[in-house]
Amino acid sequence: NTEETIQNEKITYIVKEYNGKIGVFKENALIYTMDVHIFTLPEYDKNLLACGIKAEGINGLYRILGEYYK
């Protein structure tokens, strides 16, 4: 459904550190936690996740999460 796709693209997600792991937030509510421990990541990624990474739409979210599923 094209209308549904357009609606999904308007959603902004924030990917950031949550209890030592990677959390995904939508409208300030935690919706998903990745089983990736922050301490295992390079310093650059730790800093990004401490501030929060903005993801536009579900496709943007998948791109960011894909970076941490290596």
C-alpha positions in Angstrom: 0.0 0.0 0.0 1.6 3.3 -1.1 -0.2 5.3 1.5 1.1 3.0 4.3 4.7 3.3 2.9 4.4 7.1 2.9 3.2 7.1 6.5 6.1 4.8 7.6 8.6 7.1 5.9 7.4 10.0 8.1 8.3 8.2 11.3 11.6 9.2 13.0 13.4 6.7 15.1 16.3 7.3 17.5 18.9 4.6 18.0 20.9 5.0 21.2 22.4 3.3 24.2 19.9 1.7 26.5 21.1 -0.3 29.6 24.4 -1.1 27.9 22.8 -2.3 24.7 21.4 -0.7 21.5 17.9 0.6 21.9 15.5 1.8 19.3 13.1 4.5 20.3 10.0 5.9 18.6 8.4 9.0 20.0 10.6 8.7 23.2 9.3 5.1 23.8 11.6 2.1 23.7 10.3 -0.3 21.0 13.3 -2.6 20.5 16.6 -3.6 22.1 19.4 -5.2 20.0 21.5 -7.9 21.7 24.6 -5.9 21.0 26.7 -4.8 24.0 27.9 -1.2 23.7 31.2 -2.0 25.4 32.2 -4.2 22.4 31.9 -1.3 19.9 34.6 1.1 18.7 34.8 4.5 20.6 33.3 6.3 17.6 30.1 4.2 17.7 29.9 4.5 21.5 29.9 8.3 21.1 27.2 8.2 18.4 25.0 6.0 20.4 25.4 8.1 23.5 24.1 11.1 21.6 21.5 9.1 19.6 21.4 8.4 15.9 18.3 9.7 14.0 16.7 7.4 11.5 14.2 8.7 9.0 11.5 6.0 8.3 11.8 2.3 8.6 14.3 2.0 5.7 16.6 4.4 7.5 16.3 2.5 10.7 17.1 -0.8 8.9 20.2 0.8 7.4 21.5 1.9 10.8 20.7 -1.4 12.6 22.4 -3.3 9.7 25.7 -1.5 10.7 25.6 -3.3 14.0 24.7 -6.8 12.8 28.0 -7.7 11.3 
